[in-house]
């Protein structure tokens, strides 16, 4: 029998080459499957995180709407607030807000974050003052705190219609005071009565409460509240220059106040062990 060795040799080489290519292809397919599965797992994981986050946020609003007073507030003020946002070309609902109040002027401002800067929304009247200028030091002094705080409580069944708790006393307050009881339970609330809080009329607290609920529901954990003795300008600094014992605190508050007015952003800070706000450049 005649056998063409050349042809057979080439046949072996051809078979060997195909076998080698098949191994490479199988390896590539295996890597592709691993990559595909890993990509799918990561996508599912991120989707789960996003879903849980959205569920947690939505549950806060849903929880608040379980209360009749909150539902009434949305019914009476929600549409007007949304229209006011549209008129000012602000995003509705708000993602982040900033509250600042001035004791001498009995004023409370709401600012709304748009992209990377805050836009002024509205100036509300604080309907009743309490105490004098200067920080709160102890229980029963009737003083409204001064400093940098944030909303830490939502009370939809308050004795004062609706109320937003402020995290007084903070570290600076505790170090500053020498009193055994520095006091607490400072709120922005309705009913227009106060001993050291920021009281509003019922209509106004409904608006502030709704905006705060929507911001928290959008993911803002800490809504900043800055409380100043007055609006810092040459005239007020001259009028209140006799309050020398508060000069160090007020100077720091003034620096942050001026920074915000110029940049429309909140300046970073930390609270030192000596009981001071340290602004970070």
Secondary structure by P-SEA (a helix, b strand, c coil): cccaaaaaaaaaaaaaaaaaaaaaaaaaaaaaaaaaaaaaaaaaaaaaaaaaaaaaaaaaaaaaaccaaaaaaaaacaaaaaaaaaaacccccccbbbbbbbccccbbbbbbbcccbbbbcccccccccccccccccccccccccccbbbbccccccccccbbbbcccccaaaaaacccccccccccccccccccccccccaaaaaaaaaaaaaaaaaccccbbbbbbcccccaaaaaaacccccaaaaaaaaaaaaaaaaaccbbbbbbbcccbbbbbcc
